[in-house]
Amino acid sequence: PVLLANLTSDKWAANIPEFVNARPDAIAKIGEQFLNDYSFVRAGNEFYRHGDANNAIQEYGKALKLNPDNVEAHQKLGFLLYHVKDQPQEGMTHLLKTLALDPHNPRAHYDLGMALLHQRKIDEAGRHFAEALAQMPAGGLDDQYTPVRVHQNFGEALLLAYKLPEAKVHLARVVELDPANAQ
């Protein structure tokens, strides 16, 4: 047995049989079948979690080379390129591709809403915030994608559009969900 560093997981076996009853020239190449697009997404997620956007972007790109329809890779690339790397065109392309592949993806709707809010396209942003809220579980998805954040940004977007009664509904919901929220 040999430890295969960074290639093992609690849910996977790491032993790959290499003894075959065949002629020496019978196998031209052994492929790495244990690596797939999700392997690169998980690697990208780890880089992102540790604040390394550049390597995360590279890993998500590798995932898309293996599977151009990987929804999570497109969504994460869209977020990172638009909001972290200041590459709005590329970021929008990936976010729109995410929604083409998965029209009910709450993360992509929220990220696209934030991008459109940044562009001052308030009504379009509001539609995506509303869809994110409709698709998101009550407890949220993680620290970045929560109903509190979506309601708060939706409320702020509506304030910018001078839609005060609608803004009040969302901001009141923020206070209800998070009474200590100072904003």
Secondary structure, DSSP 8 states (H G I E B T S, - for coil): ----TTS--TTS--------SS-TTS-S----TT--HHHHHHHHHHHHHTT-HHHHHHHHHHHHHH-TT-HHHHHHHHHIIIIIS--HHHHHHHHHHHHHH-TT-HHHHHHHHHHHHHTT-HHHHHHHHHHHHHHS-TT-SSSSS-HHHHHHHHHHHHHHTT-HHHHHHHHHHHHHH-TT---
